[in-house]
């Protein structure tokens, strides 16, 4: 993938996006748990299981990845429409508070 993105002229893209992809895969993997050892070689069998902490962590990370950069992007582009910055900050604070309240 690095060679492909470099070939397309998007140098550094692999370094940036592979971290995000690996984090998403790690989050998804946390939603699976060992449910038995039914195979002949005694290898564990994994399937989706109820894991509130893992589900919360995946949701919390996704929300932070989506909402967090909005404030920085608005500042970067100089979007200083009166009240908009405060609305964005208040929304981020609200979501952070709700996630803290919902933490299992």
ABEGO torsion letter per residue (X at the ends): XAAAAAAAGBBGAAAAAAAAAAAAAAAAAAABBBAEBABAAGBBBBBBBBBAAAAAAAAAAAAAAAAAAAAAAAAAAGBABBGAAAAAAAAAAAAAAAAAAABX
